[in-house]
C-alpha cells in the first residue's frame, strides 16, 4: 500500500513538473484574450454542431451532444 | 483602499474565468457576475431545392449569487424541402415524369450489383417545426464547477427528454482543467406517415483535459463515449431488397421489393479530439487546429480536421475564417440497394451512413461595443457564412460502395447578438 502511494506521489510530481509551464501570473494576459478561447460563441458553435450532426454519422468532440431526430 | 482591492480582485477573477478551458462546456461558457442574453438566427440551405432550415436560438444566463448561476437555452427550428427517401436500381424505377418520386417498381427484371442507382426524393412540401428548451445551473465551489441541466425537445414525430451532469476541476495554478460529464436522453419516435411508436435511450460520457502550454498556447484533449439503445432506424427511409423472404419482419415500403430500413438496435460510439491554439504576436491573431477521430460499432470511422484563424481588427471588429474537412467510411450494412438479403437483416441506404467527405470554408465578422448604454456592459453582433460541399469523391482512401448520388452542397448563415448587462 505504501509503495502504491509512493508511486502515486512520484507520478503526480512528474505530472506537476511536466504540466506547469514557467509563466508568472502577470504573463497570462495573452491567454485571457478572446481569440485564445476554444469557443467564442456558444450559440454559433451549437448551430454548426447541430447541422453537422444531422448530415454526418459522427458524434463527440469538445462538447456533449444533445438529442433530436435529424431525420431529414 | 478596500474598494480598490475588491475591484482588483474582481478584475482578476474575471480574467481568470476568461482563461481558456477554465469554464465548463457551452452551458457555463456564459458564466458571469451579471446577466447575459444571446439571440441568434440561422439559415441552412441545401442545393437542388433539398432541405432548408430556419433556426432561432437564445440563451439567458442569470447569476443568483457569487457562486450560483442559472441558464436557459431555447431553440425553434423549421425545416422544409425535399429529402431522399430511397435509393434503388435505375433500371427498375418507374419514374413519374416531371417529379422526383416513383410510381412503381418493375419486378420483372433481375437487378445486378453494379447497376446504376437513382435517388428517390420525398415531395417538396415536407415542413416541420421543432421546439427545444433546456434549463440548468452551475455552482462554483473553490476549484470545482458543478453543473446540471435538463432538456426537452419536441417535434410532430419526435419527443426527447434529457439531462446532463458535469463537474470541472481547475488545478495546478489554473494551468490545467479536468472535466467529466454524463448525460442521458429518452426519445419517443412516432412518424407522421405510418403507425409506429418506438423508443430509444442515449447515454453520453465525456472526459476533457486542458493544458496551458506556454504564455501563448493552449491545448485541449477530449474523449467521449455514447451508447444508443432502442429504435435507431430512420422511420421514413426505405431500402430496395431483391428476393427477400416473404416471411420477413421488415415492413413493406409500398412498392414491390421496397421496405422500411432496419438498423441494429444498439450502437457504441467513441471519439477522441485534440485542439490547440497558438497566438501570433506580430498579428495579434490566433490559429486554432482541431482534429477528431471517431469510431462506432457499425464500422463507421471518421476523421475531422479544422483550422480557425481569428484576427482582431480596429474598433472592436474581428474577422474569423475557418476551414474544415471531414471524411467517413460507410456502415457495415450500408448499400445503395441490395440484390439479396443480408444475413444479419440490417439494411440502410441513408446517405449519412455512406462513405463520403465534406469540405467547408467559412467567414465571420464580429463587432463589439463596450459600455454601449447605461444598462449594458457590452453589445456584440456577429454575421457568419459557411459553404460546404458533400461528395463521395472527397472521402479519404478507397470508396467501397461507389456512389456520388448523394453529392450536394449547402450553405449555413448566422447572425447573432450578445448583450452583457
Contacts between the chains, C-beta under 8 A, distances in Angstrom:
chain1	res1	chain2	res2	distance
A	16	B	172	6.4
A	19	B	172	5.9
A	19	B	175	6.2
A	19	B	176	5.7
A	19	B	211	5.9
A	20	B	172	6.0
A	20	B	173	6.9
A	20	B	175	5.9
A	21	B	175	6.4
A	21	B	212	5.9
A	21	B	213	6.3
A	21	B	214	5.5
A	21	B	215	7.4
A	23	B	175	7.6
A	23	B	212	6.9
A	23	B	214	7.1
A	23	B	215	4.9
A	27	B	215	4.8
A	28	B	15	7.4
A	28	B	19	6.9
A	28	B	215	6.8
A	30	B	215	5.8
A	30	B	216	5.4
A	30	B	279	5.2
A	31	B	19	5.4
A	31	B	20	6.6
A	31	B	212	6.2
A	31	B	215	6.5
A	31	B	216	7.8
A	31	B	218	6.7
A	32	B	15	4.7
A	32	B	16	7.9
A	32	B	18	4.8
A	32	B	19	5.7
A	33	B	279	7.4
A	33	B	286	7.6
A	34	B	18	7.6
A	34	B	310	8.0
A	34	B	312	7.8
A	34	B	318	7.7
A	35	B	277	8.0
A	35	B	279	7.5
A	35	B	285	6.7
A	35	B	286	4.1
A	35	B	310	4.0
A	35	B	312	6.3
A	35	B	318	7.5
A	36	B	20	5.3
A	36	B	218	6.4
A	36	B	277	5.6
A	36	B	279	6.2
A	36	B	286	5.9
A	37	B	18	7.3
A	37	B	20	5.0
A	38	B	20	5.5
A	38	B	21	6.7
A	38	B	210	7.9
A	38	B	218	7.8
A	38	B	220	5.9
A	38	B	275	5.9
A	38	B	277	7.0
A	38	B	288	7.3
A	39	B	26	6.5
A	39	B	29	5.9
A	40	B	310	7.4
A	40	B	320	7.3
A	40	B	366	8.0
A	41	B	382	6.2
A	41	B	416	6.4
A	41	B	418	7.3
A	42	B	26	4.4
A	42	B	29	4.8
A	42	B	30	6.6
A	42	B	38	7.2
A	42	B	59	6.6
A	43	B	38	5.3
A	43	B	39	8.0
A	43	B	40	4.3
A	43	B	57	5.2
A	43	B	58	7.8
A	43	B	59	6.3
A	43	B	414	7.9
A	43	B	416	5.5
A	44	B	40	6.8
A	44	B	364	7.6
A	44	B	382	6.8
A	44	B	384	6.4
A	44	B	414	5.5
A	44	B	416	6.2
A	45	B	26	6.4
A	46	B	26	6.2
A	46	B	57	7.2
A	46	B	73	7.8
A	47	B	40	6.7
A	47	B	42	4.7
A	47	B	55	6.1
A	47	B	57	6.7
A	47	B	412	7.3
A	47	B	414	5.8
A	48	B	386	7.3
A	48	B	412	6.9
A	50	B	55	7.7
A	51	B	44	5.6
A	51	B	53	7.7
A	51	B	410	8.0
A	51	B	412	5.7
A	52	B	326	7.6
A	55	B	352	6.6
A	55	B	358	7.5
A	55	B	390	6.7
A	55	B	410	7.7
A	56	B	302	7.2
A	56	B	326	6.2
A	56	B	328	6.4
A	56	B	352	6.6
A	56	B	358	7.0
A	57	B	296	7.5
A	57	B	300	4.9
A	57	B	302	7.1
A	57	B	328	5.7
A	57	B	331	7.2
A	57	B	352	5.2
A	57	B	353	5.7
A	58	B	269	7.7
A	58	B	271	6.9
A	58	B	292	7.5
A	58	B	294	4.0
A	58	B	300	7.4
A	58	B	302	4.5
A	58	B	304	7.2
A	58	B	326	7.8
A	58	B	328	6.4
A	59	B	224	7.3
A	59	B	226	5.6
A	59	B	269	5.7
A	59	B	271	6.8
A	59	B	294	7.4
A	60	B	206	7.9
A	60	B	222	7.7
A	60	B	223	7.7
A	60	B	224	3.8
A	60	B	226	6.8
A	60	B	269	6.7
A	60	B	270	7.4
A	60	B	271	2.8
A	60	B	273	7.0
A	60	B	292	6.9
A	60	B	294	6.1
A	61	B	222	6.7
A	61	B	224	7.3
A	61	B	271	6.5
A	61	B	273	5.3
A	61	B	292	5.6
A	61	B	304	7.9
A	62	B	25	8.0
A	62	B	208	7.1
A	62	B	220	6.5
A	62	B	222	4.9
A	62	B	273	5.8
A	62	B	275	6.2
A	62	B	290	7.8
A	63	B	25	4.7
A	63	B	26	5.1
A	63	B	206	7.9
A	64	B	25	6.2
A	64	B	164	5.9
A	64	B	166	7.8
A	64	B	181	5.2
A	64	B	183	5.8
A	64	B	204	5.4
A	64	B	206	5.0
A	64	B	224	7.3
A	65	B	204	6.2
A	65	B	224	7.9
A	65	B	226	7.0
A	66	B	132	7.9
A	66	B	151	6.7
A	66	B	153	7.6
A	66	B	162	7.0
A	66	B	185	7.5
A	67	B	151	6.8
A	67	B	153	5.3
A	67	B	160	3.5
A	67	B	161	7.9
A	67	B	162	5.2
A	67	B	185	4.2
A	67	B	187	6.2
A	67	B	202	7.1
A	68	B	130	7.1
A	68	B	132	7.4
A	68	B	153	5.6
A	68	B	158	7.3
A	68	B	160	6.3
A	69	B	155	6.6
A	69	B	157	7.2
A	69	B	158	4.2
A	69	B	160	8.0
A	69	B	187	7.9
A	69	B	189	7.3
A	71	B	157	7.3
A	71	B	158	7.2
A	71	B	234	5.6
A	71	B	235	7.3
A	71	B	236	6.1
A	72	B	51	5.3
A	72	B	79	5.9
A	72	B	83	4.4
A	72	B	126	7.0
A	72	B	128	7.9
